[in-house]
Amino acid sequence: MLPKDRFSTQANLYAQFRPTYPQELYDFIFQYVDKFGNAWDCATGNGQVARVLAQKFQQVEATDISQKQLDNAFQASNIHYQISQAEKTPFADAIFDLITVGQAIHWFNFDAFYQEIKRIAKPNALLAFWGYGTLLIEEYPSLNQDFQHFYQEQIGSYWDGERGHIDQKYTTIPFPFDSIPTPEFSMQYFWNFNQLEGYLNTWSSVQKYIQQNGNNPVTEFVQQCREKYAEDLTFQVSFPIFLKAGKIER
């Protein structure tokens, strides 16, 4: 079965509007890495994670199933991008010190992926994968309620089933390695409605809605918010991050 590609259509928006992970997340991960030789960023998207890894590792391999995503990726001399599935890669045995997956493992065949990383990871290499939940707008409870209604009711049925792993904070994803206790992380930003609109248009569910109905639900939702609140309103948004990490046993 071919992997699902849910992000090629909106690849340019993805590069512009997807939130970026905090440095504290990377610093926590790096303290459990034995050597900074080779890293693999799986499902790299636009190379957001690979860009940070390239500052620490001699060589970063970054893969994705979407060429359009890779066309928008950050470039560096020690990052090599290529098309590859997560479960079957072109890499040699036992070459990686760190394997990362940001906001993507819920799309994978878990058993096949774990078998593959056991093959290509060095002894005592680290696997770290994380996701982030639905945004919160805590300082404006009414706006947050409107957003949650849009997420759950208006667009909810257009999410793929794998989205449930995000809603369950990855607790439903098996982890056959010794887990490292991880703290809570979050991403926080001050946004306006233009930024909210750009982010919502990166959702795979929105693209599915457009394909099936011929109109964009985000446009109407954001316009209603502008009219209900204020055109130039700025508000803080936060995304909870959930991380799983552990040493890979071959």
TORNU-410383 format. One record per residue (C-alpha): residue in three letters; x, y, z. Coordinates in Angstrom, 2 decimals. Example, Ala and Ser with C-alpha at 12.3 -4.5 7.8 and 13.67 -1.06 7.14 Angstrom:
BEGIN
<node><residu>ALA</residu><c1>12.30</c1><c2>-4.50</c2><c3>7.80</c3></node>
<node><residu>SER</residu><c1>13.67</c1><c2>-1.06</c2><c3>7.14</c3></node>
END
This chain:
BEGIN
<node><residu>MET</residu><c1>0.00</c1><c2>0.00</c2><c3>0.00</c3></node>
<node><residu>LEU</residu><c1>1.35</c1><c2>3.42</c2><c3>-0.96</c3></node>
<node><residu>PRO</residu><c1>1.74</c1><c2>5.96</c2><c3>1.87</c3></node>
<node><residu>LYS</residu><c1>-0.75</c1><c2>8.81</c2><c3>2.11</c3></node>
<node><residu>ASP</residu><c1>0.42</c1><c2>12.15</c2><c3>0.75</c3></node>
<node><residu>ARG</residu><c1>-1.77</c1><c2>14.78</c2><c3>2.39</c3></node>
<node><residu>PHE</residu><c1>0.52</c1><c2>17.81</c2><c3>2.08</c3></node>
<node><residu>SER</residu><c1>1.73</c1><c2>18.29</c2><c3>-1.50</c3></node>
<node><residu>THR</residu><c1>-1.25</c1><c2>20.44</c2><c3>-2.49</c3></node>
<node><residu>GLN</residu><c1>-0.57</c1><c2>23.06</c2><c3>0.18</c3></node>
<node><residu>ALA</residu><c1>3.23</c1><c2>22.72</c2><c3>0.32</c3></node>
<node><residu>ASN</residu><c1>3.91</c1><c2>26.43</c2><c3>-0.13</c3></node>
<node><residu>LEU</residu><c1>1.48</c1><c2>27.34</c2><c3>2.67</c3></node>
<node><residu>TYR</residu><c1>3.02</c1><c2>24.65</c2><c3>4.84</c3></node>
<node><residu>ALA</residu><c1>6.43</c1><c2>26.33</c2><c3>4.55</c3></node>
<node><residu>GLN</residu><c1>4.96</c1><c2>29.74</c2><c3>5.41</c3></node>
<node><residu>PHE</residu><c1>2.47</c1><c2>29.05</c2><c3>8.17</c3></node>
<node><residu>ARG</residu><c1>3.27</c1><c2>25.84</c2><c3>10.04</c3></node>
<node><residu>PRO</residu><c1>4.49</c1><c2>26.56</c2><c3>13.58</c3></node>
<node><residu>THR</residu><c1>8.15</c1><c2>25.96</c2><c3>14.40</c3></node>
<node><residu>TYR</residu><c1>9.34</c1><c2>23.84</c2><c3>17.30</c3></node>
<node><residu>PRO</residu><c1>11.07</c1><c2>25.49</c2><c3>20.28</c3></node>
<node><residu>GLN</residu><c1>14.81</c1><c2>25.19</c2><c3>20.81</c3></node>
<node><residu>GLU</residu><c1>14.11</c1><c2>23.69</c2><c3>24.24</c3></node>
<node><residu>LEU</residu><c1>12.68</c1><c2>20.62</c2><c3>22.53</c3></node>
<node><residu>TYR</residu><c1>15.86</c1><c2>20.05</c2><c3>20.53</c3></node>
<node><residu>ASP</residu><c1>18.11</c1><c2>20.75</c2><c3>23.51</c3></node>
<node><residu>PHE</residu><c1>16.29</c1><c2>18.08</c2><c3>25.50</c3></node>
<node><residu>ILE</residu><c1>16.69</c1><c2>15.56</c2><c3>22.68</c3></node>
<node><residu>PHE</residu><c1>20.36</c1><c2>16.35</c2><c3>22.07</c3></node>
<node><residu>GLN</residu><c1>21.36</c1><c2>15.57</c2><c3>25.65</c3></node>
<node><residu>TYR</residu><c1>20.53</c1><c2>11.90</c2><c3>25.00</c3></node>
<node><residu>VAL</residu><c1>22.52</c1><c2>11.64</c2><c3>21.75</c3></node>
<node><residu>ASP</residu><c1>25.88</c1><c2>9.86</c2><c3>22.10</c3></node>
<node><residu>LYS</residu><c1>27.54</c1><c2>11.11</c2><c3>18.92</c3></node>
<node><residu>PHE</residu><c1>26.66</c1><c2>13.81</c2><c3>16.42</c3></node>
<node><residu>GLY</residu><c1>27.63</c1><c2>12.06</c2><c3>13.21</c3></node>
<node><residu>ASN</residu><c1>24.58</c1><c2>11.16</c2><c3>11.12</c3></node>
<node><residu>ALA</residu><c1>20.93</c1><c2>12.04</c2><c3>11.71</c3></node>
<node><residu>TRP</residu><c1>17.83</c1><c2>11.09</c2><c3>9.76</c3></node>
<node><residu>ASP</residu><c1>14.81</c1><c2>13.38</c2><c3>9.78</c3></node>
<node><residu>CYS</residu><c1>11.97</c1><c2>11.23</c2><c3>8.52</c3></node>
<node><residu>ALA</residu><c1>8.94</c1><c2>12.93</c2><c3>6.90</c3></node>
<node><residu>THR</residu><c1>10.93</c1><c2>16.15</c2><c3>6.88</c3></node>
<node><residu>GLY</residu><c1>8.33</c1><c2>18.20</c2><c3>5.03</c3></node>
<node><residu>ASN</residu><c1>9.94</c1><c2>21.58</c2><c3>4.36</c3></node>
<node><residu>GLY</residu><c1>13.05</c1><c2>20.66</c2><c3>6.34</c3></node>
<node><residu>GLN</residu><c1>12.15</c1><c2>22.52</c2><c3>9.52</c3></node>
<node><residu>VAL</residu><c1>13.69</c1><c2>19.88</c2><c3>11.79</c3></node>
<node><residu>ALA</residu><c1>16.53</c1><c2>19.04</c2><c3>9.41</c3></node>
<node><residu>ARG</residu><c1>17.61</c1><c2>22.67</c2><c3>9.52</c3></node>
<node><residu>VAL</residu><c1>18.17</c1><c2>22.50</c2><c3>13.27</c3></node>
<node><residu>LEU</residu><c1>19.81</c1><c2>19.08</c2><c3>13.14</c3></node>
<node><residu>ALA</residu><c1>22.27</c1><c2>20.39</c2><c3>10.54</c3></node>
<node><residu>GLN</residu><c1>23.65</c1><c2>22.78</c2><c3>13.14</c3></node>
<node><residu>LYS</residu><c1>24.68</c1><c2>19.85</c2><c3>15.35</c3></node>
<node><residu>PHE</residu><c1>25.33</c1><c2>16.86</c2><c3>13.09</c3></node>
<node><residu>GLN</residu><c1>27.98</c1><c2>16.27</c2><c3>10.47</c3></node>
<node><residu>GLN</residu><c1>25.42</c1><c2>14.93</c2><c3>8.01</c3></node>
<node><residu>VAL</residu><c1>21.62</c1><c2>15.00</c2><c3>7.94</c3></node>
<node><residu>GLU</residu><c1>19.53</c1><c2>12.76</c2><c3>5.71</c3></node>
<node><residu>ALA</residu><c1>16.02</c1><c2>14.16</c2><c3>5.26</c3></node>
<node><residu>THR</residu><c1>13.26</c1><c2>12.24</c2><c3>3.51</c3></node>
<node><residu>ASP</residu><c1>9.65</c1><c2>12.77</c2><c3>2.56</c3></node>
<node><residu>ILE</residu><c1>7.12</c1><c2>11.24</c2><c3>0.18</c3></node>
<node><residu>SER</residu><c1>6.21</c1><c2>14.66</c2><c3>-1.25</c3></node>
<node><residu>GLN</residu><c1>8.48</c1><c2>16.22</c2><c3>-3.86</c3></node>
<node><residu>LYS</residu><c1>6.55</c1><c2>19.48</c2><c3>-3.57</c3></node>
<node><residu>GLN</residu><c1>7.38</c1><c2>19.63</c2><c3>0.12</c3></node>
<node><residu>LEU</residu><c1>11.05</c1><c2>19.03</c2><c3>-0.61</c3></node>
<node><residu>ASP</residu><c1>10.96</c1><c2>21.75</c2><c3>-3.28</c3></node>
<node><residu>ASN</residu><c1>10.16</c1><c2>24.20</c2><c3>-0.46</c3></node>
<node><residu>ALA</residu><c1>12.78</c1><c2>22.83</c2><c3>1.94</c3></node>
<node><residu>PHE</residu><c1>15.57</c1><c2>24.78</c2><c3>3.61</c3></node>
<node><residu>GLN</residu><c1>18.92</c1><c2>24.08</c2><c3>1.98</c3></node>
<node><residu>ALA</residu><c1>22.28</c1><c2>23.46</c2><c3>3.67</c3></node>
<node><residu>SER</residu><c1>25.50</c1><c2>21.81</c2><c3>2.53</c3></node>
<node><residu>ASN</residu><c1>25.18</c1><c2>18.99</c2><c3>5.06</c3></node>
<node><residu>ILE</residu><c1>21.50</c1><c2>18.20</c2><c3>4.42</c3></node>
<node><residu>HIS</residu><c1>20.66</c1><c2>15.65</c2><c3>1.74</c3></node>
<node><residu>TYR</residu><c1>17.00</c1><c2>15.52</c2><c3>0.74</c3></node>
<node><residu>GLN</residu><c1>15.39</c1><c2>12.66</c2><c3>-1.12</c3></node>
<node><residu>ILE</residu><c1>12.05</c1><c2>10.97</c2><c3>-1.70</c3></node>
<node><residu>SER</residu><c1>11.57</c1><c2>7.91</c2><c3>0.50</c3></node>
<node><residu>GLN</residu><c1>8.93</c1><c2>6.10</c2><c3>2.46</c3></node>
<node><residu>ALA</residu><c1>9.42</c1><c2>5.85</c2><c3>6.20</c3></node>
<node><residu>GLU</residu><c1>9.15</c1><c2>2.08</c2><c3>6.23</c3></node>
<node><residu>LYS</residu><c1>11.57</c1><c2>1.30</c2><c3>3.41</c3></node>
<node><residu>THR</residu><c1>14.64</c1><c2>3.48</c2><c3>2.96</c3></node>
<node><residu>PRO</residu><c1>17.78</c1><c2>3.40</c2><c3>0.79</c3></node>
<node><residu>PHE</residu><c1>20.13</c1><c2>3.72</c2><c3>3.76</c3></node>
<node><residu>ALA</residu><c1>22.88</c1><c2>1.32</c2><c3>4.78</c3></node>
<node><residu>ASP</residu><c1>22.76</c1><c2>-0.63</c2><c3>8.03</c3></node>
<node><residu>ALA</residu><c1>23.71</c1><c2>0.96</c2><c3>11.36</c3></node>
<node><residu>ILE</residu><c1>24.56</c1><c2>4.50</c2><c3>10.26</c3></node>
<node><residu>PHE</residu><c1>22.36</c1><c2>6.90</c2><c3>12.27</c3></node>
<node><residu>ASP</residu><c1>22.97</c1><c2>8.38</c2><c3>15.72</c3></node>
<node><residu>LEU</residu><c1>19.55</c1><c2>10.07</c2><c3>15.85</c3></node>
<node><residu>ILE</residu><c1>16.24</c1><c2>9.51</c2><c3>14.08</c3></node>
<node><residu>THR</residu><c1>13.53</c1><c2>12.16</c2><c3>14.32</c3></node>
<node><residu>VAL</residu><c1>9.92</c1><c2>12.42</c2><c3>13.19</c3></node>
<node><residu>GLY</residu><c1>8.00</c1><c2>15.66</c2><c3>13.72</c3></node>
<node><residu>GLN</residu><c1>4.19</c1><c2>15.61</c2><c3>13.49</c3></node>
<node><residu>ALA</residu><c1>4.11</c1><c2>12.66</c2><c3>11.08</c3></node>
<node><residu>ILE</residu><c1>4.52</c1><c2>9.25</c2><c3>12.70</c3></node>
<node><residu>HIS</residu><c1>0.75</c1><c2>8.84</c2><c3>13.00</c3></node>
<node><residu>TRP</residu><c1>0.72</c1><c2>8.29</c2><c3>9.22</c3></node>
<node><residu>PHE</residu><c1>3.20</c1><c2>5.38</c2><c3>9.37</c3></node>
<node><residu>ASN</residu><c1>2.93</c1><c2>1.62</c2><c3>9.49</c3></node>
<node><residu>PHE</residu><c1>4.40</c1><c2>1.40</c2><c3>12.97</c3></node>
<node><residu>ASP</residu><c1>5.72</c1><c2>-2.17</c2><c3>12.91</c3></node>
<node><residu>ALA</residu><c1>7.42</c1><c2>-1.74</c2><c3>9.53</c3></node>
<node><residu>PHE</residu><c1>8.91</c1><c2>1.60</c2><c3>10.54</c3></node>
<node><residu>TYR</residu><c1>10.33</c1><c2>0.22</c2><c3>13.78</c3></node>
<node><residu>GLN</residu><c1>11.87</c1><c2>-2.70</c2><c3>11.93</c3></node>
<node><residu>GLU</residu><c1>13.51</c1><c2>-0.32</c2><c3>9.49</c3></node>
<node><residu>ILE</residu><c1>14.99</c1><c2>1.95</c2><c3>12.14</c3></node>
<node><residu>LYS</residu><c1>16.40</c1><c2>-1.05</c2><c3>13.99</c3></node>
<node><residu>ARG</residu><c1>18.25</c1><c2>-1.85</c2><c3>10.79</c3></node>
<node><residu>ILE</residu><c1>19.66</c1><c2>1.61</c2><c3>10.03</c3></node>
<node><residu>ALA</residu><c1>20.29</c1><c2>2.89</c2><c3>13.57</c3></node>
<node><residu>LYS</residu><c1>23.65</c1><c2>2.59</c2><c3>15.27</c3></node>
<node><residu>PRO</residu><c1>23.76</c1><c2>0.71</c2><c3>18.57</c3></node>
<node><residu>ASN</residu><c1>22.32</c1><c2>2.95</c2><c3>21.29</c3></node>
<node><residu>ALA</residu><c1>21.01</c1><c2>5.49</c2><c3>18.78</c3></node>
<node><residu>LEU</residu><c1>18.11</c1><c2>7.69</c2><c3>19.83</c3></node>
<node><residu>LEU</residu><c1>14.62</c1><c2>7.77</c2><c3>18.34</c3></node>
<node><residu>ALA</residu><c1>12.62</c1><c2>10.92</c2><c3>19.05</c3></node>
<node><residu>PHE</residu><c1>9.20</c1><c2>11.67</c2><c3>17.61</c3></node>
<node><residu>TRP</residu><c1>6.70</c1><c2>14.27</c2><c3>18.60</c3></node>
<node><residu>GLY</residu><c1>3.45</c1><c2>15.89</c2><c3>17.62</c3></node>
<node><residu>TYR</residu><c1>1.45</c1><c2>18.90</c2><c3>18.62</c3></node>
<node><residu>GLY</residu><c1>-2.19</c1><c2>19.21</c2><c3>19.48</c3></node>
<node><residu>THR</residu><c1>-4.94</c1><c2>21.57</c2><c3>18.43</c3></node>
<node><residu>LEU</residu><c1>-4.20</c1><c2>25.22</c2><c3>19.09</c3></node>
<node><residu>LEU</residu><c1>-5.66</c1><c2>27.00</c2><c3>22.10</c3></node>
<node><residu>ILE</residu><c1>-6.63</c1><c2>30.69</c2><c3>22.33</c3></node>
<node><residu>GLU</residu><c1>-6.91</c1><c2>30.98</c2><c3>26.09</c3></node>
<node><residu>GLU</residu><c1>-7.08</c1><c2>34.78</c2><c3>26.46</c3></node>
<node><residu>TYR</residu><c1>-10.21</c1><c2>34.93</c2><c3>24.29</c3></node>
<node><residu>PRO</residu><c1>-12.49</c1><c2>32.09</c2><c3>25.48</c3></node>
<node><residu>SER</residu><c1>-15.24</c1><c2>32.96</c2><c3>23.01</c3></node>
<node><residu>LEU</residu><c1>-12.84</c1><c2>32.91</c2><c3>20.05</c3></node>
<node><residu>ASN</residu><c1>-11.35</c1><c2>29.67</c2><c3>21.33</c3></node>
<node><residu>GLN</residu><c1>-14.85</c1><c2>28.18</c2><c3>21.53</c3></node>
<node><residu>ASP</residu><c1>-15.57</c1><c2>29.27</c2><c3>17.96</c3></node>
<node><residu>PHE</residu><c1>-12.33</c1><c2>27.71</c2><c3>16.79</c3></node>
<node><residu>GLN</residu><c1>-12.96</c1><c2>24.43</c2><c3>18.61</c3></node>
<node><residu>HIS</residu><c1>-16.41</c1><c2>24.25</c2><c3>17.02</c3></node>
<node><residu>PHE</residu><c1>-14.85</c1><c2>24.74</c2><c3>13.58</c3></node>
<node><residu>TYR</residu><c1>-12.27</c1><c2>22.04</c2><c3>14.30</c3></node>
<node><residu>GLN</residu><c1>-14.62</c1><c2>19.46</c2><c3>15.78</c3></node>
<node><residu>GLU</residu><c1>-17.94</c1><c2>20.08</c2><c3>14.06</c3></node>
<node><residu>GLN</residu><c1>-17.44</c1><c2>21.81</c2><c3>10.74</c3></node>
<node><residu>ILE</residu><c1>-14.23</c1><c2>20.14</c2><c3>9.62</c3></node>
<node><residu>GLY</residu><c1>-14.08</c1><c2>17.17</c2><c3>11.97</c3></node>
<node><residu>SER</residu><c1>-15.46</c1><c2>14.52</c2><c3>9.63</c3></node>
<node><residu>TYR</residu><c1>-12.88</c1><c2>15.41</c2><c3>6.97</c3></node>
<node><residu>TRP</residu><c1>-9.89</c1><c2>14.33</c2><c3>9.03</c3></node>
<node><residu>ASP</residu><c1>-8.31</c1><c2>10.98</c2><c3>8.26</c3></node>
<node><residu>GLY</residu><c1>-8.59</c1><c2>8.40</c2><c3>11.01</c3></node>
<node><residu>GLU</residu><c1>-4.92</c1><c2>8.83</c2><c3>11.86</c3></node>
<node><residu>ARG</residu><c1>-5.74</c1><c2>12.25</c2><c3>13.31</c3></node>
<node><residu>GLY</residu><c1>-7.03</c1><c2>10.40</c2><c3>16.36</c3></node>
<node><residu>HIS</residu><c1>-3.44</c1><c2>9.71</c2><c3>17.40</c3></node>
<node><residu>ILE</residu><c1>-2.91</c1><c2>13.48</c2><c3>17.60</c3></node>
<node><residu>ASP</residu><c1>-6.06</c1><c2>14.00</c2><c3>19.66</c3></node>
<node><residu>GLN</residu><c1>-4.84</c1><c2>11.25</c2><c3>22.02</c3></node>
<node><residu>LYS</residu><c1>-1.39</c1><c2>12.90</c2><c3>22.27</c3></node>
<node><residu>TYR</residu><c1>0.31</c1><c2>9.85</c2><c3>20.73</c3></node>
<node><residu>THR</residu><c1>-0.60</c1><c2>7.65</c2><c3>23.70</c3></node>
<node><residu>THR</residu><c1>-2.18</c1><c2>5.25</c2><c3>21.18</c3></node>
<node><residu>ILE</residu><c1>1.08</c1><c2>4.78</c2><c3>19.25</c3></node>
<node><residu>PRO</residu><c1>3.15</c1><c2>1.75</c2><c3>20.34</c3></node>
<node><residu>PHE</residu><c1>6.72</c1><c2>2.37</c2><c3>21.47</c3></node>
<node><residu>PRO</residu><c1>8.75</c1><c2>-0.86</c2><c3>21.68</c3></node>
<node><residu>PHE</residu><c1>11.82</c1><c2>0.77</c2><c3>23.25</c3></node>
<node><residu>ASP</residu><c1>12.80</c1><c2>1.92</c2><c3>26.72</c3></node>
<node><residu>SER</residu><c1>11.11</c1><c2>5.30</c2><c3>27.02</c3></node>
<node><residu>ILE</residu><c1>12.91</c1><c2>8.34</c2><c3>28.34</c3></node>
<node><residu>PRO</residu><c1>10.73</c1><c2>10.46</c2><c3>30.65</c3></node>
<node><residu>THR</residu><c1>9.95</c1><c2>13.67</c2><c3>28.79</c3></node>
<node><residu>PRO</residu><c1>8.74</c1><c2>17.07</c2><c3>30.02</c3></node>
<node><residu>GLU</residu><c1>5.90</c1><c2>19.05</c2><c3>28.51</c3></node>
<node><residu>PHE</residu><c1>6.69</c1><c2>21.52</c2><c3>25.76</c3></node>
<node><residu>SER</residu><c1>4.58</c1><c2>24.06</c2><c3>23.94</c3></node>
<node><residu>MET</residu><c1>4.73</c1><c2>26.53</c2><c3>21.08</c3></node>
<node><residu>GLN</residu><c1>3.32</c1><c2>30.01</c2><c3>21.67</c3></node>
<node><residu>TYR</residu><c1>2.77</c1><c2>32.83</c2><c3>19.20</c3></node>
<node><residu>PHE</residu><c1>0.92</c1><c2>36.09</c2><c3>18.81</c3></node>
<node><residu>TRP</residu><c1>-1.17</c1><c2>35.82</c2><c3>15.67</c3></node>
<node><residu>ASN</residu><c1>-3.66</c1><c2>37.87</c2><c3>13.71</c3></node>
<node><residu>PHE</residu><c1>-6.46</c1><c2>36.48</c2><c3>11.58</c3></node>
<node><residu>ASN</residu><c1>-4.29</c1><c2>36.39</c2><c3>8.46</c3></node>
<node><residu>GLN</residu><c1>-1.86</c1><c2>34.05</c2><c3>10.22</c3></node>
<node><residu>LEU</residu><c1>-4.69</c1><c2>31.92</c2><c3>11.60</c3></node>
<node><residu>GLU</residu><c1>-6.16</c1><c2>31.64</c2><c3>8.11</c3></node>
<node><residu>GLY</residu><c1>-2.82</c1><c2>30.65</c2><c3>6.60</c3></node>
<node><residu>TYR</residu><c1>-2.28</c1><c2>27.97</c2><c3>9.23</c3></node>
<node><residu>LEU</residu><c1>-5.76</c1><c2>26.49</c2><c3>8.87</c3></node>
<node><residu>ASN</residu><c1>-5.26</c1><c2>26.22</c2><c3>5.12</c3></node>
<node><residu>THR</residu><c1>-2.34</c1><c2>23.84</c2><c3>5.75</c3></node>
<node><residu>TRP</residu><c1>-4.70</c1><c2>21.28</c2><c3>7.27</c3></node>
<node><residu>SER</residu><c1>-5.19</c1><c2>18.11</c2><c3>5.25</c3></node>
<node><residu>SER</residu><c1>-8.84</c1><c2>18.10</c2><c3>6.33</c3></node>
<node><residu>VAL</residu><c1>-9.39</c1><c2>21.53</c2><c3>4.79</c3></node>
<node><residu>GLN</residu><c1>-7.90</c1><c2>20.40</c2><c3>1.49</c3></node>
<node><residu>LYS</residu><c1>-10.15</c1><c2>17.33</c2><c3>1.56</c3></node>
<node><residu>TYR</residu><c1>-13.17</c1><c2>19.54</c2><c3>2.25</c3></node>
<node><residu>ILE</residu><c1>-12.28</c1><c2>21.76</c2><c3>-0.72</c3></node>
<node><residu>GLN</residu><c1>-11.88</c1><c2>18.75</c2><c3>-3.01</c3></node>
<node><residu>GLN</residu><c1>-15.26</c1><c2>17.34</c2><c3>-2.03</c3></node>
<node><residu>ASN</residu><c1>-17.29</c1><c2>20.56</c2><c3>-1.79</c3></node>
<node><residu>GLY</residu><c1>-15.60</c1><c2>23.05</c2><c3>-4.08</c3></node>
<node><residu>ASN</residu><c1>-15.32</c1><c2>25.84</c2><c3>-1.53</c3></node>
<node><residu>ASN</residu><c1>-12.96</c1><c2>26.71</c2><c3>1.30</c3></node>
<node><residu>PRO</residu><c1>-14.54</c1><c2>26.62</c2><c3>4.79</c3></node>
<node><residu>VAL</residu><c1>-11.62</c1><c2>28.54</c2><c3>6.28</c3></node>
<node><residu>THR</residu><c1>-12.44</c1><c2>31.68</c2><c3>4.29</c3></node>
<node><residu>GLU</residu><c1>-15.95</c1><c2>31.89</c2><c3>5.72</c3></node>
<node><residu>PHE</residu><c1>-14.88</c1><c2>30.98</c2><c3>9.26</c3></node>
<node><residu>VAL</residu><c1>-12.12</c1><c2>33.59</c2><c3>9.42</c3></node>
<node><residu>GLN</residu><c1>-14.35</c1><c2>36.27</c2><c3>7.91</c3></node>
<node><residu>GLN</residu><c1>-16.96</c1><c2>35.57</c2><c3>10.58</c3></node>
<node><residu>CYS</residu><c1>-14.25</c1><c2>35.92</c2><c3>13.23</c3></node>
<node><residu>ARG</residu><c1>-13.11</c1><c2>39.26</c2><c3>11.79</c3></node>
<node><residu>GLU</residu><c1>-16.68</c1><c2>40.56</c2><c3>11.89</c3></node>
<node><residu>LYS</residu><c1>-17.41</c1><c2>39.21</c2><c3>15.37</c3></node>
<node><residu>TYR</residu><c1>-14.22</c1><c2>40.41</c2><c3>17.03</c3></node>
<node><residu>ALA</residu><c1>-11.95</c1><c2>42.93</c2><c3>15.28</c3></node>
<node><residu>GLU</residu><c1>-10.24</c1><c2>42.97</c2><c3>11.92</c3></node>
<node><residu>ASP</residu><c1>-6.86</c1><c2>43.78</c2><c3>13.48</c3></node>
<node><residu>LEU</residu><c1>-7.17</c1><c2>41.62</c2><c3>16.61</c3></node>
<node><residu>THR</residu><c1>-3.94</c1><c2>40.04</c2><c3>17.84</c3></node>
<node><residu>PHE</residu><c1>-4.19</c1><c2>37.02</c2><c3>20.12</c3></node>
<node><residu>GLN</residu><c1>-1.89</c1><c2>34.48</c2><c3>21.71</c3></node>
<node><residu>VAL</residu><c1>-2.12</c1><c2>30.92</c2><c3>20.45</c3></node>
<node><residu>SER</residu><c1>-0.46</c1><c2>27.91</c2><c3>22.04</c3></node>
<node><residu>PHE</residu><c1>0.15</c1><c2>24.38</c2><c3>20.81</c3></node>
<node><residu>PRO</residu><c1>0.90</c1><c2>21.59</c2><c3>23.32</c3></node>
<node><residu>ILE</residu><c1>3.77</c1><c2>19.33</c2><c3>22.20</c3></node>
<node><residu>PHE</residu><c1>3.96</c1><c2>15.65</c2><c3>23.14</c3></node>
<node><residu>LEU</residu><c1>7.29</c1><c2>13.87</c2><c3>22.77</c3></node>
<node><residu>LYS</residu><c1>8.33</c1><c2>10.22</c2><c3>22.87</c3></node>
<node><residu>ALA</residu><c1>12.00</c1><c2>9.31</c2><c3>22.95</c3></node>
<node><residu>GLY</residu><c1>14.09</c1><c2>6.23</c2><c3>23.65</c3></node>
<node><residu>LYS</residu><c1>17.22</c1><c2>4.32</c2><c3>22.80</c3></node>
<node><residu>ILE</residu><c1>16.89</c1><c2>1.95</c2><c3>19.85</c3></node>
<node><residu>GLU</residu><c1>17.60</c1><c2>-1.68</c2><c3>20.66</c3></node>
<node><residu>ARG</residu><c1>18.83</c1><c2>-3.61</c2><c3>17.65</c3></node>
END
